[in-house]
Amino acid sequence: MVRGRRKKRAEARPEPPPGPRARARKHEREDEPSVDKARGSPAGLARLLPGVLERLGRKARVLLQLGIRCGAALGLAAFVGILHWIHLTTLFENDRRFSHLSTLEREMSFRNEMGLYYSYFKTIVEAPSFLEGLWMIMNDRLTEYPLVINTVKRFHLYPEVVLAYWYRAFIGIMNLFGIQTKACWNVTREGFPREVESCEGLGDPAYFYVDVIFILNGLMVGLLFIYAAYLSETQVGGLITVLCYFFNHGEATRVMWTPPLRESFAYPFLVLQMYILTMILRTSNNFRKHYIALCLANVAFMLPWQFAQFILFTQIRLSDIIAARILRYADFDTLMYTCAPESYFMEQVAIRDVFGALTTNTYLRKQLLEHGELVFHTLQLLAFAALAILILRLKLFLTPHMCVMASLICSRQLFGWLFYKVRFENVIFGILTVMSVQGCINLQNQWKIKGEFINLPQEELLQWIKHNTRPDAVFAGAMPIMASVKLSTLRPIVNHPHYEDADLRARTKIVYSVYSRKSAKEVRDKLLELHVNYYILEEAWCFVKTKPGCSMLEIWDLEDPSNAASPSLCSSLLQDERPYFTTMFYNAMYRVLKVNREVDYIKVL
C-alpha cells in the first residue's frame, strides 16, 4: 500500500516546464527535417534575409548615431581649442607687442627661469647640427661655471629638445621647397639704436617656440571639453567646463604671460592623464591600451616638470616651504621662496569660495561613494584645494579642476532628482546666465591689458657685456638678470633662477651676500672662489622689499645675526666700491663691478 501510494503520488506530480534550452532542443528536433531541407533553398534564404537585414539596419543606425555624436564632440573640441589658441596669442601680443620686438628684446622679455629654458632651445637651433647642439647642452659649462652639467636632465629640457628638432626640420623642409617662413621689417623706437629689425612668422625661433606652446594649450582646452563631457555624460557639461575655464582664465592659467615655464608643457598631459584614469575607473572592462596610455601620459607629464611627481602622488620638495607656512620655520632658502608674490597665501575670499564649492548634500555624498571616478575627482579636488591654500601659485591646478567638476551639474545620475522638479534647460540657462555676468567682466579686463615691452637699462647692460668683456668672462648677480646674461650674451654664469638644486642654493647664497652686512673683503674672497670676474649690482635690491620681513637686509639679519649691527654692504659699494671692486659700467638700474684680485687693487693703490 505504501509503495502504491508513493508510486501514485510520483505519477501525479506535475512535470516541470521545460527550460529555454530544453524548449529550444525540442523545437529543433521537431523542425529539424524542414530546416535542413529548406536551409539551402531560395525560399529558406528569403525567409532569413529580412531578419538579417533588420539586424544590420539596427546596428548601422546605432553606429551612425554614435559617429554623429563623436563627430559633433570632436568638432566642438576643435572649435574651443582654436578659440583658446587665438585667445592666448591675442593676450600675449597685447601685453608686450611681441611682433614688433627685436630679437634681443624678445629674449629679454623671457624673464627669470623662462630665459634660462629658452637659452637651451636657442643653443640647439643655432648649433651646426642638431646632435652637436644636443651635446652642447648635455655638457654645459656656461650655466654653473666652472662645473660641467647635463642641463637636459637637470632642468627637464625635453620639450626644448623636441621643439628644437621640430624647428630645424621645419626650416629644412621650407627651405627645400623655397617657402618663406618669416617677414622682417625695421621698427622705429625709443633708445639706441633708433631702428631695430623685427621678424614675424614661424621661421623666427622665438615665434616658433611660443606658438607651439600656445597650440599645445589650445589642444588642452579641447581635451578639457572631451574630458568634462565624458565625466558628466553630456556635451552640455563639457561646454559648461569650457565656459568656466574662460570666465576664470586669469585664475586657471598663466601660460599667456609666461610661456616657457615647465607647467606650460606639463599640465596638458595631466589633463590627459586624469581623463584616461576616469575612463579606467568608470569602465569595468579595461583594455591593455588604457593602461599603456595612462603610463605614457604620466611620463609625458613628469618629463618636462620637476614638480610633477608631487602633483601625481598628491604629496608635498616643497616640504620646507610648507613647514615655513605651518610651523613658522624660516631660513634663507624658505624666505627666498615665500617672499615671492606667487607664494603668498590665497586670499580669504577665495578660501571661502573653495569651501563653498566643496559642500555637498547627503544624496550627493551617497552617489559619490557609488562611483569610483567621482570619488577620485572629489579627493583630487580636495588635494588641489589644500595645496592652493598653502601656496598661491598652485591655484593653477585647483581652478581648472573646479571647472571640470562644474560639468557634473549636468549629470542626471547626480542631479536627476532636481531635473524631475524643474526643466533641465531652465537650470542650465540660469547657471550660464549667472556665470556669464562676472565671467564676461573678467574676459574684458584681460582684453584691456595693453602694453609694450621695453627695458632700455637692461638692453644697455647686455650690449655693454657683449662688446666690452671677453667671451669667457664669468658673471654673478641676482637670479633674474643672470638668465638674461646667459641667454643673450652667452657669457658663463655661476648662479641662475633654477633654485631647486642644493649646490645651486649654496652658490646663490654666496652671490647674494653682496646684499648682506658682511665685509667687502669677505664677500670678495667668496666670489673669487667661484671664479667670478664681474658682479652685476642692482640698486633696487638694496632697499626694496615686497612685504615686512622680506627685504634682503631683513633676510640676512635673520640668517647672519652676528653682523646685524654692521652697515649694509650694498649701500657701501654704491658710495665707494674700492679697493675690492671696481665699477666698469653703470646706468639707472645696473652697476657692473669688476671683482679685483689682490694684484689688481694693489696696482690701483
Residue pairs with C-beta under 8 A, 6 or more apart in sequence:
18 26
28 35
35 44
38 44
38 47
69 235
72 235
73 225
73 226
73 229
73 235
73 238
74 226
76 225
76 235
76 238
76 239
77 222
77 223
77 225
77 226
77 238
78 222
80 221
80 222
80 225
80 242
81 218
81 219
81 220
81 221
81 222
81 223
81 225
82 218
83 218
83 221
84 217
84 218
84 220
84 221
84 222
84 246
85 214
85 215
85 217
85 218
87 246
87 249
87 256
88 214
88 217
88 218
88 255
88 256
89 211
89 214
90 447
91 256
91 257
91 446
91 447
91 449
92 98
92 210
92 214
92 256
92 257
92 259
93 99
94 447
94 449
94 450
94 451
95 256
95 257
95 449
95 450
95 451
96 109
96 451
96 452
96 453
97 451
97 452
97 453
98 106
98 109
98 206
98 207
98 210
98 453
99 198
99 200
100 187
100 198
100 452
101 109
101 187
101 198
101 453
102 187
102 196
102 197
102 198
103 197
103 199
103 204
103 206
104 196
104 459
104 462
104 463
104 488
105 196
105 453
105 454
105 455
105 459
106 206
107 115
107 118
107 122
107 206
107 484
107 487
107 488
108 115
108 453
108 455
108 458
108 459
108 462
108 484
108 488
109 453
110 117
110 118
110 260
110 483
110 484
110 487
111 480
111 483
111 484
112 479
112 480
112 483
112 497
113 260
113 261
113 483
113 496
113 497
113 498
114 258
114 259
114 260
114 261
114 483
115 260
115 483
115 484
115 486
115 487
116 143
116 155
116 483
116 486
116 487
116 496
116 497
116 498
117 155
117 157
117 160
117 260
117 261
117 262
118 160
118 206
118 209
118 260
118 487
119 483
119 486
119 487
120 137
120 151
120 152
120 155
120 157
120 160
121 160
121 163
121 164
121 167
121 205
121 209
122 205
122 487
123 133
123 136
123 137
124 130
124 133
124 134
124 136
124 137
124 160
124 161
124 164
124 165
124 168
125 133
125 164
125 167
125 168
125 205
126 133
127 133
127 136
130 164
130 165
130 168
133 164
134 152
134 161
137 151
137 152
137 157
137 161
138 150
138 151
138 152
138 153
139 148
139 150
140 148
140 149
140 150
140 151
141 147
141 148
141 492
142 486
142 490
142 491
142 492
142 493
143 149
143 151
143 486
143 492
143 493
143 496
144 493
144 494
144 495
144 496
144 503
144 504
144 507
145 474
145 492
145 493
145 494
145 531
146 492
146 531
151 157
152 158
152 161
154 498
154 501
155 498
156 262
156 303
156 304
156 305
156 306
158 303
158 304
159 265
159 303
159 304
163 208
163 209
163 212
166 208
166 212
167 205
167 208
167 209
170 181
170 202
170 208
171 181
171 203
174 180
174 181
174 203
180 201
180 203
181 201
181 202
181 203
182 199
182 200
182 201
182 202
182 203
182 204
182 207
183 199
183 200
183 201
184 197
184 198
184 199
184 200
185 197
185 198
186 195
186 196
186 197
186 198
187 195
187 196
187 197
187 198
188 194
188 195
189 195
189 196
189 454
190 454
190 456
191 454
191 456
191 459
199 207
200 207
201 207
202 208
202 211
209 259
209 260
210 259
213 255
213 259
213 260
213 264
213 265
214 255
214 256
214 259
216 264
216 265
216 268
217 253
217 255
217 264
217 267
217 268
219 268
220 267
220 268
220 271
221 242
221 245
223 268
223 271
223 272
223 275
224 238
224 241
224 242
224 245
224 271
224 400
224 403
224 404
225 238
225 239
225 241
225 242
226 238
226 275
227 238
227 241
227 271
227 274
227 275
227 278
227 404
228 237
228 238
228 240
228 241
228 242
228 403
228 404
228 407
229 235
229 237
229 238
229 407
230 275
230 278
230 279
231 237
231 278
231 373
231 377
231 404
231 407
231 408
231 411
232 238
232 407
232 408
232 409
232 410
232 411
233 410
233 411
233 412
233 413
234 410
234 411
236 410
236 428
237 407
237 408
237 409
237 410
237 411
238 407
240 406
240 407
240 409
240 410
240 428
240 431
240 432
241 403
241 404
241 406
241 407
242 403
243 432
243 435
243 436
243 439
244 402
244 403
244 406
244 435
244 439
245 252
245 400
245 403
246 439
246 443
247 435
247 436
247 438
247 439
247 440
247 442
247 443
248 399
248 403
248 439
248 442
249 442
249 443
249 446
250 442
250 445
250 446
251 395
251 396
251 399
252 396
252 399
252 400
252 403
253 267
253 396
253 400
254 261
254 396
255 261
255 263
255 264
258 264
262 304
262 305
262 306
262 307
263 305
263 396
265 304
265 305
266 301
266 302
266 303
266 304
266 305
266 308
267 301
267 396
267 397
267 400
269 297
269 300
269 301
270 301
270 308
270 311
270 312
270 397
271 400
272 297
272 300
272 301
273 294
273 297
273 298
273 301
273 312
274 377
274 380
274 404
276 290
276 293
276 294
276 297
277 294
277 373
277 376
278 373
278 376
278 377
279 286
279 290
280 286
280 290
280 291
280 294
281 372
281 373
281 376
282 371
282 372
282 373
283 290
298 312
301 308
301 312
302 308
302 309
302 312
306 317
306 500
307 317
307 318
309 315
310 316
310 317
310 318
311 397
314 379
314 380
314 383
316 322
316 387
317 500
318 337
318 391
320 329
320 331
320 333
320 334
320 337
321 334
321 337
321 338
321 343
321 390
321 391
322 390
323 329
323 334
324 330
324 334
324 335
324 337
324 338
325 338
325 345
325 390
325 391
330 338
330 558
331 558
331 559
332 509
332 555
332 556
332 558
332 559
333 499
333 505
335 549
335 550
335 555
335 558
336 499
336 508
336 555
337 343
337 499
339 546
339 547
339 549
339 550
339 555
340 546
341 392
341 546
342 391
342 392
342 393
343 391
343 392
343 393
344 392
345 389
345 390
345 392
346 354
346 388
346 389
346 392
346 395
350 395
351 389
354 385
354 388
354 389
354 398
354 402
355 385
357 402
357 405
358 381
358 382
358 385
360 368
363 417
364 414
367 374
367 413
367 414
368 374
368 375
368 378
369 375
371 413
374 408
374 414
377 401
377 404
377 405
378 405
380 401
381 398
381 401
381 402
381 405
384 394
384 397
384 398
384 401
385 398
387 394
387 397
387 398
388 394
388 395
388 397
388 398
408 414
408 415
409 415
409 427
409 428
409 431
410 424
410 428
412 419
418 427
419 427
457 587
457 588
457 589
457 590
458 481
458 484
458 589
458 590
460 587
461 481
461 536
461 585
461 587
461 589
461 590
461 592
462 484
462 485
462 488
462 489
464 585
464 592
465 473
465 475
465 485
465 489
465 491
465 592
466 488
466 489
468 584
468 585
469 491
469 533
469 534
471 490
471 491
472 491
472 492
473 491
473 492
473 533
473 534
474 491
474 492
474 493
474 494
474 530
474 531
474 532
474 533
474 534
475 482
475 485
475 491
475 492
475 493
475 494
475 532
475 533
475 534
475 535
475 536
476 482
476 493
476 494
476 495
476 511
476 527
476 530
476 532
476 534
476 535
476 536
477 485
477 495
477 511
477 535
477 536
477 537
477 538
478 512
478 536
478 538
478 541
479 495
479 496
479 497
479 499
479 508
480 497
481 536
481 538
481 590
482 493
482 495
482 496
482 497
482 536
483 496
483 497
485 491
485 493
485 536
486 493
486 496
494 507
494 511
494 530
494 531
494 532
495 504
495 507
495 508
495 511
496 504
498 504
499 505
499 508
507 530
510 526
510 527
510 529
510 530
511 527
511 530
511 532
511 535
512 552
513 522
513 523
513 526
513 556
513 569
514 523
514 535
514 537
514 569
514 570
514 573
515 541
515 542
515 552
515 553
515 556
515 568
515 569
515 570
516 523
516 552
516 553
516 556
516 559
516 560
516 563
516 569
517 553
517 556
517 557
517 560
517 563
517 564
517 565
517 566
517 567
517 568
517 569
518 560
518 563
518 566
518 569
519 566
519 569
520 569
520 572
520 573
520 577
520 580
520 581
521 580
523 569
523 580
524 580
524 581
524 595
524 596
527 535
527 595
528 595
528 597
532 595
533 594
533 595
534 584
534 592
534 593
534 594
534 595
535 581
535 592
535 593
535 595
536 590
536 591
536 592
536 593
537 570
537 573
537 574
537 590
537 591
537 592
537 593
538 589
538 590
538 591
539 570
539 574
539 589
539 591
540 589
541 552
541 570
542 552
542 568
542 570
542 571
542 574
543 551
544 551
545 551
545 552
545 554
548 554
549 555
552 570
553 568
556 563
557 564
573 581
573 593
574 591
577 583
577 593
578 601
578 604
579 596
579 601
579 604
579 605
580 595
580 596
580 601
581 593
581 594
581 595
581 596
582 593
582 594
582 596
582 600
582 601
582 604
583 591
583 592
583 593
583 594
584 592
584 593
584 594
585 591
585 592
586 592
594 600
596 604
